[in-house]
């Protein structure tokens, strides 16, 4: 299949939906994944990711296809572009609206870029979005560059209020361990680094971090042997303090050299690691690309970076809370869909019972009518004068007539049957994949 081949009907419908962004096409639409990937392979959509989930966005090539009904790379169009190489090489302009459309429900996005010119176009679009205040109030967009992609982040605070490195809030670090936060005191006896001074400094850093976290409205809990869990419950993130290690090439000892000469399978370490006395603060790495490690450097120490750590913690907690809000909304919406499905299933079950009873009555009436017609013909035959000794036949006709009457539902006026409460197994055929036991059960549930 060539890049410029015509789209099938399903692909065209998905491309139109991605263009309209109503509703967005995301990883939650698993049934559309293969179609989206096919469109992406043709350069018609992009699938920027956040925390492992993609969201489809249309490209300039996709807009061209919807407008012209063909791919811009179709061979018939390439000749026209060859005469104007400058225009063909021009980087597509990105807009602030396009940047905002990429944001996931958690306020983040990953943007794959082709080259530095493309990256610059995206950065200009971020500036445009901030300048025109296209994001929600008291927020601004930040963009950071990685090796082959950009990380887009919706950050609290107006753009004019962004603080420079020199304007960071200084976090006070105590000089003694008296009166420190109880969680810092709890790990005091179990935190063991290379020497007492390094351990003491690590505890003082954690004490300053804990005290400032409480001032900013965070909770501080025990985070294990070498750290604290900080955040707003239940969204806590562990900050660990670790001693950095110096690495040097390993020098073989005499015993190692002798074993290596004697045994071919002998393996020796490539490097030796020794405690350096330098400290680092570590958060768990995430897909967002945001910083998660701060270590002592030549120009600064981690005591000067505690405000950065708390800013990142606040950002992570905000993401967690937003994710929880979205998940709760999805859970409520799913519950409502399940309740609607259950209500419809109960109605469909009642209709099924009533229709089955009606068909049974109609079938019985048809059979009774047929038998009565036969009995009437039988009776006329018995009335013929040339027949004699008809006693047994008359007995048979009498029984047949009585049986036909017993089948007829109209002999006594029929009424609707009583519809009892259905069991889960009886409701299952009418639920179209939902479980009768609740919305959280697997849609492939079987009784």
C-alpha positions in Angstrom: 0.0 0.0 0.0 1.4 3.4 -1.0 1.3 6.5 1.2 -1.0 8.3 -1.2 -3.6 5.5 -1.8 -7.2 6.5 -1.3 -8.6 6.1 2.2 -11.4 3.6 2.8 -14.7 4.8 4.2 -13.7 4.0 7.8 -10.4 5.7 7.6 -12.0 8.8 6.1 -14.6 8.9 8.9 -11.9 8.7 11.6 -9.9 11.4 9.9 -12.9 13.7 9.9 -13.5 13.0 13.6 -9.9 13.8 14.4 -10.2 17.0 12.5 -13.4 18.0 14.3 -12.0 16.9 17.7 -15.5 16.2 18.8 -15.2 13.9 20.5 -11.3 13.5 20.6 -9.9 10.2 19.4 -7.7 8.8 22.1 -6.2 5.5 23.4 -9.6 4.9 25.1 -11.0 4.3 21.6 -9.2 1.0 21.3 -11.4 -0.1 18.4 -10.0 2.8 16.3 -6.4 2.2 17.1 -5.5 0.3 13.9 -7.2 2.9 11.8 -5.4 5.8 13.6 -2.0 4.0 13.2 -2.7 3.6 9.5 -3.5 7.3 9.2 -0.3 8.1 11.1 1.8 6.0 8.8 0.5 8.1 5.9 1.4 11.3 7.7 -2.3 12.4 8.1 -2.4 12.4 11.9 0.0 12.6 14.9 -0.3 10.6 18.1 1.4 12.6 20.9 1.5 10.6 24.1 1.2 11.4 27.8 1.7 8.7 30.5 1.4 6.0 27.9 -1.9 7.3 26.3 -2.0 8.8 22.8 -4.4 11.4 21.4 -4.8 11.8 17.7 -4.3 15.3 16.1 -4.6 16.1 12.4 -1.6 17.3 10.4 -1.4 19.7 7.5 -1.4 16.7 5.1 -4.6 15.5 6.8 -6.3 18.8 6.3 -5.2 18.8 2.7 -6.7 15.4 2.2 -10.0 16.5 3.6 -10.0 19.6 1.5 -8.8 18.2 -1.8 -9.8 14.5 -1.5 -6.2 13.2 -2.1 -2.8 13.0 -0.4 -0.4 15.9 -1.0 2.4 13.3 -1.8 0.4 11.8 -4.7 2.8 11.6 -7.7 0.7 13.9 -9.8 1.3 16.7 -7.3 5.1 16.1 -6.8 6.0 17.6 -10.2 4.2 20.8 -9.4 6.1 21.1 -6.2 9.5 20.4 -7.8 9.3 23.8 -9.5 9.0 25.5 -6.2 11.4 23.8 -3.8 11.5 26.7 -1.4 7.7 26.5 -0.7 7.9 22.7 -0.4 10.7 23.0 2.2 8.9 25.6 4.2 8.1 24.5 7.8 4.4 24.4 8.5 3.3 27.2 10.8 1.9 26.1 14.1 -0.8 28.0 16.0 -1.7 28.5 19.6 -5.0 26.7 19.1 -3.2 23.7 17.7 -0.9 23.6 20.8 -3.9 23.8 23.2 -5.7 21.0 21.3 -2.8 18.7 22.0 -3.1 18.9 25.7 -4.3 15.8 27.4 -6.9 15.8 30.2 -3.9 16.0 32.6 -2.6 19.2 31.0 0.4 17.6 29.3 1.5 16.4 25.9 4.5 14.9 24.1 5.1 16.4 20.6 7.4 14.5 18.2 9.4 16.9 16.0 11.2 16.3 12.7 14.0 18.9 13.1 15.0 22.1 14.9 12.9 24.2 12.5 9.9 22.1 13.4 10.7 22.4 17.1 11.1 26.2 16.8 7.7 26.4 15.1 6.1 24.6 18.0 7.9 26.8 20.6 6.6 29.9 18.7 3.1 28.4 18.9 3.4 27.9 22.7 4.5 31.6 23.0 1.4 32.5 20.9 -0.9 30.6 23.1 0.5 32.2 26.2 0.4 35.7 24.7 -3.2 35.3 23.7 -4.1 33.6 26.9 -5.7 30.6 25.2 -5.3 28.4 28.3 -7.4 28.5 31.4 -7.0 31.5 33.8 -4.0 31.6 36.1 -2.2 29.0 34.0 0.5 29.1 31.3 2.2 26.7 29.0 5.8 25.6 29.4 7.8 23.6 26.8 11.0 21.7 27.3 13.1 20.0 24.7 14.3 16.5 24.7 16.4 14.6 22.1 13.6 14.0 19.5 10.5 15.5 21.1 9.1 18.4 23.1 7.3 18.1 26.4 4.3 20.5 26.8 3.1 21.2 30.3 0.2 23.3 31.6 1.5 25.1 34.7 -0.2 27.0 37.4 0.5 30.8 37.6 0.3 33.6 35.0 3.1 33.8 32.5 4.2 37.2 33.9 4.6 35.6 37.3 7.1 33.0 36.2 10.1 33.2 38.5 13.7 33.1 37.2 16.4 31.0 38.8 17.4 33.9 41.0 13.8 34.6 42.1 13.2 31.1 43.5 11.9 31.0 47.1 14.7 30.1 49.4 13.9 27.2 51.6 15.4 27.4 55.1 17.5 24.4 56.2 17.9 24.0 59.9 21.3 23.9 61.5 20.4 21.3 64.1 18.1 18.3 64.3 16.2 19.6 67.3 12.5 20.0 66.8 12.4 18.6 63.3 9.3 17.1 61.8 8.4 13.8 63.5 8.8 11.8 60.3 12.4 13.1 59.9 13.1 12.1 63.5 11.6 8.7 62.8 14.1 7.9 60.0 17.1 9.5 61.9 18.2 6.2 63.3 17.9 4.1 60.1 19.4 6.5 57.6 23.0 5.4 57.2 25.3 7.0 54.6 29.1 6.9 54.2 29.9 8.9 57.4 28.1 10.8 60.1 28.5 14.3 58.6 27.0 13.2 55.3 24.1 11.5 57.1 23.6 14.6 59.3 23.5 16.8 56.2 21.0 14.5 54.5 18.7 14.6 57.6 18.9 18.4 57.7 17.9 18.7 54.1 14.9 16.4 54.7 14.0 18.5 57.8 14.0 21.7 55.7 12.0 20.1 53.0 9.5 18.7 55.4 9.0 22.0 57.3 8.5 23.9 54.0 6.2 21.3 52.7 3.9 21.7 55.8 3.9 25.5 55.3 2.7 24.9 51.7 -0.2 22.7 52.8 1.3 19.3 52.1 1.2 16.2 54.3 4.5 14.5 55.2 4.6 10.8 55.9 7.2 8.1 56.3 8.7 7.3 52.8 11.0 4.5 53.8 14.5 4.1 55.0 15.9 7.1 53.1 13.1 9.5 52.3 9.7 11.1 52.9 6.3 10.9 51.2 5.0 14.3 50.5 1.7 15.5 48.9 -2.0 15.8 49.6 -3.5 12.4 50.6 -4.0 10.1 49.0 -1.6 11.5 46.4 1.8 11.2 48.0 5.2 11.1 46.3 8.3 9.7 47.9 11.4 12.0 47.9 14.5 10.0 48.6 17.9 11.4 49.6 20.8 9.4 48.3 24.6 9.7 48.4 26.1 9.9 44.9 28.8 7.4 44.0 32.1 8.1 42.2 33.0 5.6 39.5 36.5 4.5 38.6 37.8 1.8 36.3 38.3 -1.4 38.3 41.9 -2.5 38.8 42.3 -6.3 38.9 43.7 -7.7 42.1 46.3 -10.4 42.0 43.7 -13.1 42.9 41.3 -11.8 40.2 44.0 -11.8 37.6 45.0 -15.4 38.5 41.4 -16.6 38.4 40.9 -14.9 35.0 43.9 -16.8 33.6 42.8 -20.1 35.1 39.0 -20.0 34.5 37.5 -18.7 31.2 34.1 -18.0 32.8 35.5 -15.7 35.4 33.8 -12.2 35.4 35.2 -9.2 37.1 33.5 -5.8 37.6 34.2 -3.1 35.1 34.1 -0.2 37.6 34.5 0.4 41.2 32.0 2.7 43.0 32.9 4.7 46.1 30.8 7.1 48.2 31.4 10.7 47.1 29.9 12.6 49.9 27.6 14.4 47.4 23.9 14.1 47.9 20.9 13.9 45.6 17.2 14.2 45.9 15.2 11.7 43.8 11.5 11.4 42.7 10.1 8.6 40.7 10.6 9.1 37.0 7.4 9.7 34.9 6.5 9.8 31.2 6.1 13.6 31.4 9.8 14.3 31.0 9.8 16.7 33.9 12.8 16.7 36.2 12.9 14.1 38.9 16.6 14.3 40.2 18.5 17.1 41.8 22.1 16.4 42.8 25.0 18.5 44.2 26.9 20.2 41.4 29.9 22.5 41.0 27.8 25.7 41.3 25.1 24.7 43.7 24.0 22.2 46.3 20.6 20.5 46.8 19.8 22.9 49.7 19.3 25.5 47.0 16.9 23.3 45.0 14.4 22.4 47.6 11.9 25.0 46.1 12.2 23.3 42.7 11.5 19.9 44.4 8.4 21.3 46.0 7.2 22.9 42.8 7.5 19.6 41.0 5.7 17.8 43.9 2.9 20.4 43.6 2.7 19.8 39.9 2.5 16.0 40.3 -0.1 16.2 43.0 -2.2 18.5 40.7 -1.9 16.0 37.9 -2.9 13.2 40.3 -5.9 15.1 41.5 -7.0 16.0 37.9 -6.6 12.4 36.9 -8.7 11.3 39.9 -11.3 13.8 38.9 -11.4 12.6 35.3 -11.5 8.9 36.5 -14.4 9.7 38.9 -16.3 11.4 36.2 -15.7 8.5 33.9 -16.8 6.1 36.7 -20.0 8.0 37.2 -20.7 8.2 33.5 -20.1 4.4 33.2 -22.4 3.8 36.1 -25.2 5.8 34.4 -24.7 3.9 31.2 -24.8 0.6 33.1 -28.0 1.7 34.9 -29.5 2.7 31.6 -28.5 -0.7 30.1 -30.0 -2.5 33.0 -33.3 -0.6 32.7 -33.4 -1.3 29.0 -32.6 -4.9 29.6 -35.4 -5.3 32.1 -37.8 -3.7 29.6 -36.6 -5.9 26.8 -36.9 -9.0 29.0 -40.5 -8.2 29.9 -41.3 -7.6 26.2 -39.7 -10.9 25.4 -41.8 -12.7 28.0 -45.0 -11.1 26.8 -44.3 -11.6 23.1 -43.4 -15.3 23.7 -46.7 -15.8 25.6 -48.6 -14.0 22.8 -47.0 -16.2 20.1 -47.8 -19.3 22.2 -51.5 -18.3 22.4 -51.7 -17.5 18.7 -50.1 -20.8 17.8 -52.5 -22.7 20.1 -55.4 -20.8 18.5 -54.3 -21.7 15.0 -54.0 -25.4 16.0 -57.5 -25.4 17.7 -59.0 -23.7 14.6 -57.4 -26.3 12.3 -58.6 -29.2 14.5 -62.1 -27.7 14.6 -62.2 -27.4 10.9 -61.2 -31.1 10.7 -63.9 -32.1 13.2 -66.5 -30.2 11.2 -65.6 -32.1 8.1 -65.6 -35.3 10.1 -69.1 -34.5 11.4 -70.4 -33.9 7.9 -69.0 -37.2 6.8 -70.7 -39.1 9.6 -74.0 -37.5 8.6 -74.0 -39.2 5.2 -77.0 -41.7 5.1 -75.2 -44.6 3.5 -72.9 -45.0 6.6 -73.7 -47.5 9.3 -72.1 -48.6 12.6 -70.5 -45.2 13.3 -70.4 -45.4 17.1 -66.7 -45.7 17.5 -66.1 -42.8 15.0 -68.6 -40.6 16.9 -66.7 -41.3 20.1 -63.4 -40.3 18.4 -65.0 -37.1 17.0 -66.3 -36.3 20.5 -62.9 -36.6 22.0 -61.2 -34.6 19.2 -63.7 -31.8 19.5 -63.1 -31.6 23.3 -59.3 -31.6 22.7 -59.6 -28.7 20.1 -61.7 -26.7 22.7 -59.0 -27.3 25.3 -56.3 -25.9 23.1 -58.2 -22.7 22.2 -56.9 -19.8 24.4 -60.1 -17.9 23.5 -62.3 -20.4 25.2 -61.6 -18.4 28.4 -60.5 -14.8 27.8 -56.7 -14.8 27.9 -54.7 -12.3 30.0 -51.1 -11.2 30.0 -48.8 -13.6 31.9 -47.2 -12.5 35.2 -43.6 -11.4 34.6 -41.4 -12.2 37.5 -38.1 -10.5 38.4 -35.5 -11.9 36.0 -32.3 -13.6 37.2 -28.9 -12.3 36.1 -28.6 -15.2 33.6 -32.0 -14.3 32.1 -31.0 -10.6 31.8 -27.6 -11.3 30.3 -28.8 -11.8 26.6 -30.3 -8.3 26.7 -27.3 -6.4 28.2 -25.2 -6.3 25.0 -21.9 -7.0 26.8 -22.6 -5.4 30.2 -22.5 -7.6 33.3 -25.7 -7.8 35.3 -23.6 -7.6 38.5 -22.3 -4.1 38.0 -20.4 -1.7 35.6 -17.0 -2.7 36.8 -17.3 -6.3 35.8 -15.6 -7.5 32.6 -17.7 -6.9 29.5 -16.9 -10.4 28.5 -18.6 -11.8 31.6 -20.4 -15.1 31.2 -22.8 -16.6 33.7 
